[in-house]
Structure formats: C-alpha cells, structure tokens
Amino acid sequence: MKKIFTFLLMLVFIVSCKKENSLNILSPNKQIELVFNETKGFLNYAIFYKDSLLIKPSKLGFEFKNTNDMASNFTIDLFETTSSNSTWEQVWGENKIIQNNYNELSVSVHERVQPFRKMKLIFRVFDDGIGFRYEIPKQKLLDSLLISNEITEFNFNKNYTAWYTPANFDSYEILYQYDSINHIESANTPITFKTEKDVYLSIHEANLTNYAGMTLLTNEKENFSFQSNLVPWPNGVKVKAKTPMVTPWRTIQITDKAEKLIASNLILNLNEPNKIEDVSWIEPMKYIGIWWGMHLGTHTWTLGERHGATTKTTKEYIDFASKNNIQGVLAEGWNTGWENWGKKGAFDFITPYEDFDLKEITSYATSKNIEFIGHVETGGDAAYFEDNLDKVFSMYHNLGVKTVKTGYAGAIQTKGQFHHGQYMVNHYRKVVESAAKYQIMINAHEPIKPTGIRRTYPNMMTREGARGMEWNAWSSGNPPEHHTILPFTRGLAGPIDYTPGTFDILFKNAINRVKWNSLDDGSSRVNTTIAKQLGLFVILYSPLQMASDLIENYENQPAFNFIKDFATDWEKSTVLNGEIGDYITIARKDKHSDNWFLGSISDEEERELNVELSFLDNNKKYMAHIYADGQKANWKTNPQAIEIKQKEVTSKTVLTLKLAPGGGQAIKFSPI
C-alpha cells in the first residue's frame, strides 16, 4: 500500500491531473505522509508515520442548519503542492528563533450536483505533525452559514492510550485521566496519545478565530474513532459564518519521543505573524500578588477586617518586589462589586474600595520601578465588560498600568452561552485586540484554550485554562503526577499561568483560615516538596510567572534566591528527558544573559536521572547553584527538606538529579 501512495505522490508532481481522486504529500524529512482521498464523493484523509498507518481514512465535511450539507457528492477540481522553509523571531517565548518548514497540499473540490458548491482543503505537513483547515469561498447561494456539525474525524488505527480531560464547554480545570481510546467518551483538546510502538500524537487546533472551540466526541468506540464536536450556541448551532470563511487549523503533532512534543512549534507556525507594530511595551516578568491569602481563607476579596487588597498591604508587596528582583505586583479585590457576586453589572471595574487608593498605589509602584498589575473579574458578565472595554483599558493606560489579569469565574451570564463557544471566543479576542490599542498585556483566567494567538497578538501573554495552584488551597489538591502530565498536554497549547512558588506547603503559617469553598474539607495542602515548587518555574512555561505564596513565607528563606534570580524570557529551551505522568527535565537559556536555568520534577515516585549538560557553551565554566530535595524529603511526610549547594560544571559534566517522591530540583547555571 505504501508503494502505491508514493507512486501517487509522483503523479501529483508530474501530471497535475484534475481527475486524481487520491493525493498525498510528505513531510520535509519524509517521515510523515498524509493521504487525501475522494471516494464515491466522500472526502477523507489518512496519516502514516515511518511507513506505519496511524490514522485510518477519516471523513471531512460539514452539516448545515440552513442549507444542504457539504459532506458528499464531491469531486476534485484542482490541487497544488508547495513548500516553504523560513524562520521568524518571537517577541518573547520559549525560543527566540522559530523554524517554519512544511510541504503543503491545497485541494479544491466542488459538488457533482447542483448548486455545484465549492470548498478548499489545505494540508500542511511538518516534520513534527500536520495541520489542516477548510476554506469555503464566497459563491452564489452560499453566503451566510449556520454550521450544525463539522464532520472532521480522527480514526485511529489501533486502540492507543491517551491522557485527556473529559470534554467540558466551560472549564479546563479538571485532573487528567489515562485510558485506552475505547474507554473515552469525550475529550477536550489538547489530548495526547501513545501508540504501541511508542509514537506520540497530540490533537488540538491552531488559530481559533471567529469559530467555536473544538472538543472530541467518541464516534465509534470499537473503531477507535473520534469526531469533532464544536461548542454550541444556545439554539444548538455550532458556528455562525459568512463566506468567504476559514476554519481553525486541526492539528496532529506526531513524534517518536514524548519530549519532542514539547519542542514542537507547529501550533505557533499555523498562526498569522505579529500584527502589533510597536512591541517595545511587551515585556515578560515575574510577579507576586495579593491573591493566595484569599484562596487560603486568611484574607477576603470583599471589604472588611480581613480585606486583602488595602493600600497598606499593597505597598508592602511593592516594597518586597522592589527589594527582591520581582517586576510586578497584582492586587485582586481592590475594586467594589465582590459583595454582589452573581448579579449582572456587579462590577464596574474601576471604583476602588474605601481602603484602597488606586492612584496612590500606581504612583507608588512607578516610584519603585514596579509594574502594578490590574485586575478585572467579570463573574461571567462578559457582555458588561465588553461594553466597558475602552473605559477600563483607558483608565489603566492613563495610570501607567501595562498588564491586566482578567477573570470569568462562574457561568457566562449571557443566557445559554458557554466559555468555549463562538460567542466567547470572539469576546476573548476582542479583549486582546482592545488591550493592544492601549498597550496592555493580558493574563486571562477561565479563558478559551490557547491556540497560538500569542504569535499574532503578543500582548496575549498567558492564561490559566488548567487546574492550577489555587486548587491546593481549598480541595484535595493536585496530585504529584499532575505536573508531569501538564507539559505534554495542556502545555502543548501555550503558556500556563499555574502560579507556582508556594513554600508554606502545609499551611502552618496560614493563621485563622476560614473555610469559604464547599470543596474545602480541612485537609488541603500543597502536594509537592519545596524543591519541586522551584522546578515548576522552569517546567510550566509562562512569560508572566507568579511567585504565589504570601510574602512573609519568603522572608529569610534561602530557597527564594532561585526565584529572585529566575528569568522569564528565553533565547532557547531544550527538553532533556521526560515520560508523560512520570518525570520531566527542561533547561532554558536567558535571552538577556548567559545564564541557564534547569528544572526537573517527578510524580509520586523517587527518581534518579542522569543529565548531560551539553547545552552549556563548550568554552565556559559555570557555577551550578543547586536547589535539591533534602535527605528523606517526601511530598507527603517531609516536604520542607531542601538542600542548597554549589558545584562547578562544564558542558561535559553529567549531573545526577535525585528527586524525592513528589519532588524536584532547580538549578541556575551562571558563567564563571
């Protein structure tokens, strides 16, 4: 079969025949092959990797509510193959320079019967996977479309295993599950698979623009098949569109090692180039904030004797940041409205509580060369926020505020709308575009998942979209393996504002905690060692990286030196090892110095990993500042034990990293 497909590829290049009903294209390194077929009027694709079938023929097309479906009666009209190999530079990111190398197959089809409607499918095949999208051009009798179903299938050849969260139209804050395909009912994307031959795949989407977010729904369990399931509008329609229209890219990353998934830039490469001409104001940074105390229950968002965001406390955080190489300070709960949670128009987003002077705080932060980070919680009232975007962002801009954290906790108040449907996808984008006009960076919580839009709008810095640190404050928390799954799943989509850096693991210093969340059973704690908390700064990438603990827990704590030294913008990153759900080690080089930072973390198992330091410059000696799990450290029984030491190393050194159960290690390498 493989030889036939290769022969067909030759036909594509030699004869460009309109009557071909089977076309194929290879990746630049010829390891991945995509085969496109028209069979009895139906369209499908299949994928091979290193001559092995990964995805069996899978259907393509649409069902509409207001017109006949575009799912059959097709014939291939024209096709074209092209190649592209270029590089581009990120404004910020895990790597400064990105290579964009792919072969493309563009196929135009039309219906064999009236009204002979047209459609185009574009397939881009990279060395690390495939992206494909639909284009429907403007044409007679096909102007406005109501898409009721996108018939995009992913029919796997065998019953592979997967790490996934069940599909949810409102939240991604769910623990990952591991199971075989035939036991999965539905899934959010990204979803990551492993074959019996240790090939790794991840399904997601890129450039989600004016469209509904995609989840996966089991199509045929026994055939190990999924179909795209778009998040609907209240009336059941999935997408409202006008021609000409394009869909987001459906992406399938494919590698022979788990760590190569993390190194992939496929999602970014399928987005449009940067649209912001002046990017001088866009700067990654570390931040602290008045936030963790509210989750612990030692402080409140609302006004009262335990109110967190007061002028006095915020100044203390600004002073601490100024002394400790922290660039930003966040204050949640500074504005009125928290006492009216759940009501429409509860927040006006600009009126401070009586114990918080916003102008004084922003002026004080500026005097200390600290960025004050604004906060907008909508409580799900996205429509009211959208009506006030200019008022809110102009206020922040006039105060010199360059970063705003947004939140959408709770259900979307516009009746019938979900966080991940087309209505909210467009809202989130409008926020980012409006923020850019006022030179404001965005950190979005309760967001739509990342799909690489940070390339086009690099002021879209980071977002939550995962079960983050706060869950440890008021629930059974995140288990040790959670952090070793995230980089290979949600992390493939883009930066995570996970907010690591909690040192008071057992909340011994959290005096007078008050239970405020129904999930809090009194047993809450952080399920890691302190060394792992440091390692997470490297492992879970974010250009806005928060040190989440109360500042009193950092005072006189030697481990905090790693956070003080830590960088946030990178020249390059390298994944040194990793197995999903077990362990991972990543090293990153600071874009603005010759320092490297390494993070390594484990699940609940104790591990010993040998790591070659070949990523360091050959002609230099480095001092390794090592923050390791102490003797008998254990996430459950002895989480505070940490050993801090120094060692001279070179690029030829092999370090042995000893990771405690639920532990980790963090290292700063500085040239001598």
N, C-alpha and C positions, 0 to 999 in steps of 0.2 A: 504493500500500500504506500509506503514511504517513497518508493521509487516513482510511483505514478504521480504523487504530489510534486516531486521535484521536477518531473517532466513537464507538468502543467505550469510550473513557475517559468520554465524556459519559454513556453508558449506565450505567456504574458509579455515577456520582453521582446519576443521575436515577431509575433504576428498581430498583437493588439486587436484580436478578433472580437467583434461585437457579440458573437454567438456563444462565447465561452460561458458555461454555467458552473465552472469550478475554477477558482483562482487561489493562488497562495502567495505568501510573502515571508521572508526570513528575517530574523534579527541581524544586525551588523556582524555579530560573531557566529551567526548561523546555528545557534543552539536552540532558538525558539522559532517555531513555524506556526503561522496562522493560515488556516484554510477556509475560504469563503465559498459557500455553495448556494446555488439556486436549484432546488429540487421540486419539480412539479409545481412551480410557482411560489414555493415557500423559501424563505431565506434562512440560512443558518451559518454558524461558524464552528470551527474545531481548533484545538490547540495541541501541538506536540512540543515536548521538551526533550532534547537529546534523543530524538527518534521514538520516544515513548508517548503514547496518547495520554494526555492529562484531562482534557475536556472534550467529551464527545460532541457530535453535532448538536448545537443549541439554537433554538429559534430566535428570530429577530422580528420586530414589527410593533404595531400599535393597534389598540382598540379605542374607538372614539364614542362619545355620547351623542354628538350632534351630526355625525355623518358615518358613512360606511367605514369599516375597519381597513387598515392598511397592514394586512397580515398574510395575504396570499395573492395569487394571480400575478406575480411579479416576473419580469424578465430583465436580464442585464442589458443595459443600454450601452454604456461606456465605462471603461475603467482606466486607471492611470497609476503607475508606480513612480514614486520619487524617493530621494534620500536626502537626509540633512545631517550635518555634523558641525556643531558650533559650541561655543562656550559663552556663558554670561555670568555677571557678577552680582551676588546678592547684596542688598543694602545691609542686611545682618543675617545671621543664620549659623547653622552647624558647620558649613563650609563656605568660604568666600567665593570660590570659583566652581561653577556647575557645568558639567558637560551635558550637551543635549544631542544625542546621536541616535537616529532611528531611520527605519525604512517605512514608507507609507504606501498603503493601498487605498485608493479612492474609487468607490464603485457607485455609479449612477444607475438606478433601476426605475422602471415605470410599470404600471399595471397593464395587463394584456387586454383588459376590458374597459369600457367607458366608466369614468371620465379620464382614463389613462393618466392617473396622478403620478407624480414623480417624487423620488426620495433619493438621498445620497447617504452612503455609509462610508466612514473614514476610519481606517485601522492604522495605528502606529505601533510598530514593533521595535522595542528597545532590547538591549542585552539583558535587562532586568525585568522585562514584562511587556504587557500590551495595554494600550488604551484604545477604545473605540467609541464613536458617537454617531448619532443620527443628525442629518440635516434635511429639513423639509423646505424647499424653496417656495417663494410666492408664486401662485398659479391660479388659474380660473377655478372657481368652485371650491377653493381651499384657502380661505382667508383666516377666519377665526376657528380655533380648535379647542375642543374640550376632551382632553385625554383621560380616558377611564382606566386604561391599563397599558403599561409599557411591557411588551412581550419580549423581555430580554432574559434568556435562560442561561444557567450555568450548570451544565450536565456533566458531573464528574465521572471519570472512567471507572473508579472504584470507590469503595467505602472508606474514604480518608478520614482522619481525625481532625478536629478543629477546636480552636479557642474562640469563644464567642460570648456575647451577651444577647439574651432574647430581645427581639425587636420591641422597641418602645417608642412611641411617637412623641414623647415629651421629655424623656430623660435618658442619659447615658450613664447615670451614677449607679451602676449595677456591677456586682462582682462577676468576673469571667468564669465561665464553665468550660470544661474539657470533655468532649464526647465524640463519637463517630457520627458521620453525616446522617445516617438513617435514624438517629435519635434526636435530631434537631428539628424543631417545629418552625422556628423563625430566628432571624438574627439581625442585629444592627451591623452596619459596616463601620470600620474595617473588621473583617472576620478572617482569621488566619488558619491555614490548613497545612497538614503534613502528610505526605504520601508514604506508602510502604517502602519506597526507595529513598526516603529522607530528602525529598524535594519539598520546598516550602512555597506556598502560594498565599496571597492576600487579596481579597476582593474589596474594593472601595470605589470611590468616584472622585473626579477632579473637576474643578471649575464649576461648582454648583451655583448656577446663576439663573434667576427667574424660573425656577423649577422646584419641584418637591424633592425633599430628601429621599434617598433610596434605602429601603430595608430589603431583606431577603425572606421569602416565604417558601416553605417546602413545596415542591411541585410534585415529585414522585419519589417517595421515600426509598422504594426498592431500587430505583434507578439513580439514586444519589443525586437528585436534581433540585435546584433552587430556581425561583423566578423572581425578578424584580417586583417589589411591592412598594409603590410610592405612597407617601403620607398624604391623606386626602384633605380636601376642603370639607366644610360642614355638609354639603349636598352629595358627597361621595366622589365628585370629580377630583382627579388627581392633579392635573395641570391645566391652567388656562393659558392659551398661547395664541399668537398671531404669526402668520407666515410673513417673511422667512423666519424660521426658528431653528435653533440648535439645542441639543440636549447636553447635559454634562457628559464628560468622558466616563465610561465604565472602565474601571482599571483592574488588571490582574497582574500583580507583581509575582515573579517567579524566580527563585534562586535555589542553589544546591546547598546552602548553609543558612541557618537561621539568622546569623549576624549580618548577612548580606542584605536581608530585607531592610534593616535599619539604615544601611548605607545607600539605599536606593533613592534617587531623586525623580523618579517617574512622575509622582503626583505634581511636584513643582513644575516640571518641564511641560506638563499639559495645561498650564495656566498661561494667561497673557502676560507680557512684560509689564514692568512697573509703569503706572500711569501718573505717579506723583513726581513732578519735575524737580522740585527742591526738596531734598530729603535730609537736609542738614539738621533738622529738628528731631529726627527719628533716632533715638538712642536707647539701646538696651541698658538695663540697670538692675541692681539689687534693691529690694525694698523691705521694710518692716511695717508693721501697722497695728492699729487698734482694731482687732478682729478676733484673735484667738480667744481672748477673755470672754467674749460674748458666746462663743461656741462652748467654752468650758462651763459657762454659767456663773462666772465670777463678776462679770460686767453685763450691762444691758445695752441694746441699741436705743431704747427709749429713754426719755428724760427721767431722772430720779437719782437717789443717793448712790446707786451703783452705775450710773451712766458712764460709758467708756470714753466717748469722744468729747471730752471737755477741752477747753483752751489750754488749761494747765497740763493735762496729761499729754496732749498732742505736742506741746512744746518740749516735754521731757523726751518724747520719742524723737523729735527733731534733733535735740541735743545729742542723744545717743547715736543717731545715724551720723551726725557730723563728726563725732569722735571716732567712729569705727568703720569708715570707708563704705558706708551704705548710702546710696544715692537718693532713695525715695522713702516717703512716709505716707501710708494710707490711713485714712480715718473713716470707718464705717459708722453710721448712726449719728452723723453731725447735723443732719437736716431733719426737719419736722416731718411727721407722717407715719412713723413706725407704729404709733399707737392706733392708727386707723387701718392697719394691715387688712387687706382683702377688699377694701372699698374702692370703687372707681375714683380716680383722682386723689387717692390718699396722699401721694407725694406731689409737691410742686417742684421738687428737685433743687430749689435754690434758697429756701428760707431756713436759716440755722436755728437750732435750739438756743434757748436763752443763755446757756453756759458755754456756748461755742461762738467765737468771733472769727468768721471765715477770712475777712480782710486782714485781721491781725495775724492769723496763722500763715496765710500765704506770704505776707510781707516778712514774717519772721523766718519762714523756710528759705526765702530768697536770700535773706541776710546771711544765712548759714550755708548757702550754696547747696540746698537740699530741695528736691522736687516734691511738692505736695501732690499726692495722687487723689484726684477727685473720685467721688463715688455716686453712682446713680442706681438705686434699687427701684425697680418698677412694680414689684409684686405681681408681675404678669400683665400689668396695664401698659402693654406695648404701644397701643394706639395713642394714649395720652402722652407718652414720652415722645413719640414720633411727631405729634402736634407741637411739641415744645423743643425740638432739637436745636433750632437756631438760638432760642433764648438760653438754653442750658450751656451749649458749647461757646456761645459768645461771652457768657459770664465767666466761664473758666478761662477762656483765652485772654480776656481783659485782666484777669488776676494773675496771669503768667503760668497757669496750670497746663501742662503738656500731656498728661496721662489721666485717663478716666477708666475706672472699673465699672462695668455695667452688670446688672443682675436681673434675672427674670424668674425668681423663685415662685413656685406655685403654678397653678394652671393659667394659661393665657386667658385674659378676661374677655376678649372678643369671642363671643359665643361660638363654640364648635371648632375653634382654631387650635391647632397643635403647635408646639415649639418647633417641629421639624417639617412643617408643611410649607407650601409655596408662599403663603401669606407672610409667615415669619422669616423665611429665607430672604425675602425681599426687604423685610424690615431690618434684619441684621445688616444687610448690605447698605441700606440707606444710612444707617447709623455710622458705619465705617466711612462712607463717602462724605457725609456731612462733617464728621470729625476731621477728615483730611482738609477740608476747606478752612478749618480753624486751627490747623496744625496741632491736632490732638491724637495721641496714640490710644488704642483701645485694648482693654483686657476684659473679655466677655465671659460672664458666668451664666449657667443654664443656657448655653448657646446652641446654635446649629454646629454640627461637627466641622472640623477643619477639612478643607478640600484643596488647599494650596493657594487660596486667595491672597495670602500674605505676599506672594510674589507680585501681584498686580497692585495691591494696596498694602505696602509695607508698614503702614500705621496700624494694621490689624496684627498686633504683636503676639498675643497669646490668648488662650481661653481655657475654660475648665473642661466640661464635656467628658468627665471621668469621675469615678468615685475617689475623691481627694482626701486630704488630711483631716478636714473637719469631721469626717465620719468617725474618727477615732475619739472625738471628744464626747459623743453622745450616743454611741451604739457599741456593738461588739467589735467594731473597728474593721480595718483592712488586714487580712491575714498576711503573713510574711511572703507568701508566693505572689501576692497581688502585684508587687513592684517588679517582679521578674517576668510578669506577663505583659504589663502595660507597654514597655518599649517595642514589643513585637506585634502589638495590636493597635490600640488607640494611638500610641506614639507614632505609628507609621503615617497617620493623617496630618500631624503637625504638632506644634508646641503645646505643652500641658502646664497650666498653672496649678500644679499639685500642692504647692506651698509646703515644702519640707522644712526641716531645721528645728523640730521640737526636741528640746533637751530634757524637759521635765517629763520623762517617759511615763511615770506612774502618777503624775499629777500631785505629788507630795507638797508642792508649793502653791497649789490651787486652793487657797483658803476660802471657806464659806461658799463653796459651789452650790448652785441652785439648779435643780432639775427643771429644765424648760422644754425638753423634747420627749415625746412619747416613746422614742426608741431607747432612751437612756434608762438602763436597768441598774445603774450604780456600779457596774463592773468595767466602765470604759477606761482605756489606756491606749498608749501607742505601742503597736506590736513589732517593734524593731529595737536594735541597740542604738546607742548614740552614734557609733561609727557608721552605721548604715544610714542614719539621717544625713550625715555629711556626704556619703557616697551618692545619695539621691540627687544632690545638686548637679552632679555630672551626668547621672544616668537619665533622669527625666528632664529633657531639654525644655527650657523656656528663656526667651530673651529678657523677660521681666521675671526675676527669680526672687521669691519671697523667703525670708527667714521668719518663720511663722510664730515662734514662741514669744511669750511675754519677755520684755527686755530685762527684767530682773533675773531671769533664768540664764542670761548670757553674761551677766556681770561676774568677773573673776573666774570665768570658765575657759581654760586653755583651749578647749576644742573649738571655741568660737573663732579662733585665729584663722581656721580654714575658711570660714565664711567671709571674714574680713578680707582675705587675700583673693577670694574666688573671683574669676572673670565672668562676663556674661555675653561676650561676642567673640566669635571663633574664626580663626584662619582656616582650620581644618579639624576634622574629627575622625577617629578610627575606632571601630568596634573590634576589640581584641579577642573576645570569646563570648559565647552565650548559648544557652539552651532554654527554650521557652518554658517558663514556670520553674526553672531551677536556679540559674545564675546568669550574670552578665557583667562584662567589664568594658568600659569605654574610656578613651583618652581624648582630650581636646586641647588644641593649642590656642592660646590667647591671640586675638588679632592685633593687640596693641603692645605686646611684649613678647619675649622669648619663653615665657612660662608655659608649662603644660600642666594640666590637671587630670587626674585619673580617679575614676570611681568604680568600685566593684561591690556587688551585693549578692546575697544568697537568699534562698527560700528558708524553710524551717530546718534545713539540713546544714550541718557543719561541712565546710569545704576547704580544700587546699588547691589553689590554682597557681600554676607557673606562668608568668607573663614576661615575654621578651620586650625589652624597651627599645626596639629597633626604630620606633617612631621618633626618637630623640635625634638631634643633629649628631652626625658622626664625629665631628671635630670638637665637641664640647664635653666638659664635665658638668654634672648637675648635682645639686643638693636635693635629695628627696625628703620632703617634710611629710612624714607618715602619720596618719591617724587611723590606728588599727583597733580591732576588738581586743580588750584586755584578756588576761588569763581567766578562764572559766566564764567568760562573757556568754550570755544566753538571752535571747529576746524575752523569754518568759520569766527566768529566775534571777538574772543578773544583767539587766540591760544597760546599766550605767558604766560598766567596766570598760575603760578605754586606755590604750597605750599610745603615747605620742613620742616619736623618736625621729632622728635624722640619719641619713645614710648617703654617702657619696656614690653616684652611679654614672654610667655612660650608656650609649646606645647598645653596647654589647652585654649589658647586665641582664640577668634573668632574675626577676623578683618572685619570691614565693609569697602569695597572698593567703593568709589564714583567716577564713571567715567563720565566725561563730554561727550557731543556729539562729536564723533571723538577723544575721549580722552583715557587716560590710567593711569597706576600707576606702579611705580618701587620701590622695597624695597630691601634693604640689611639687612640681619639678622646676627648680629655678637654676639658671646657669651660674656656675661659679666663676 
